[in-house]
Amino acid sequence: MEIRERNALKGIVKSIEPGAVNTEVVWEVTAGVETTAISTKSSSERLGLSVGKTAYAVVKASDVMVAID
């Protein structure tokens, strides 16, 4: 895979929860740091996602907000 996106996070798929239309995918980016994404069920199937497989979270956003307590 080659992509020119700066915000690509490589990780290991930890869980997959398929729904009727969408699939929730959780993967561990580094020890103790997880991220979650929702994609269409068909996209997840085409990617062949499975627990333990390496995947990338590619973040595309025009805004990033920072907050504190």
C-alpha positions in Angstrom: 0.0 0.0 0.0 1.2 3.5 -0.8 -0.7 6.5 0.4 0.3 10.1 0.8 -1.7 10.8 3.9 0.2 12.1 7.0 -2.3 10.7 9.4 -2.1 7.0 8.9 -2.0 4.9 12.1 -0.9 1.3 11.7 -2.3 -1.2 14.2 -3.7 -4.7 14.8 -7.4 -5.4 14.6 -8.7 -6.2 18.0 -12.4 -6.6 17.4 -15.0 -6.5 14.6 -18.7 -5.9 15.2 -20.7 -6.3 12.0 -24.2 -4.8 11.9 -26.9 -4.9 9.2 -25.3 -2.0 7.3 -22.1 -0.8 9.1 -19.2 -2.5 10.8 -17.4 -1.3 13.9 -13.7 -2.0 13.8 -11.4 -1.5 16.9 -7.6 -1.8 16.5 -4.7 -1.3 18.8 -2.3 1.4 17.5 0.3 0.8 20.3 0.2 -1.0 23.6 -2.9 0.2 25.4 -4.0 2.7 22.7 -7.0 1.8 20.7 -9.0 3.5 18.0 -12.4 2.7 16.6 -13.8 3.3 13.1 -17.2 2.7 11.5 -17.3 1.6 7.9 -19.9 0.1 5.6 -20.3 -3.6 6.0 -19.4 -4.2 2.3 -16.2 -2.1 2.6 -15.0 -4.1 5.7 -15.7 -7.3 3.8 -13.8 -6.2 0.7 -10.8 -5.3 2.9 -10.9 -8.8 4.3 -10.6 -7.5 7.9 -10.1 -10.0 10.6 -9.0 -10.0 14.2 -5.2 -10.0 14.4 -4.7 -8.6 11.0 -2.7 -5.4 10.4 -4.8 -2.4 9.3 -4.4 1.3 8.9 -6.6 4.1 10.2 -6.3 6.9 7.7 -7.6 10.1 9.3 -8.9 12.8 6.9 -10.2 15.9 8.6 -10.3 19.5 7.8 -10.5 20.4 11.5 -8.9 19.0 14.7 -10.1 20.2 18.0 -8.1 20.1 21.2 -9.7 20.2 24.6 -8.7 20.1 28.3 -10.7 19.5 31.5 
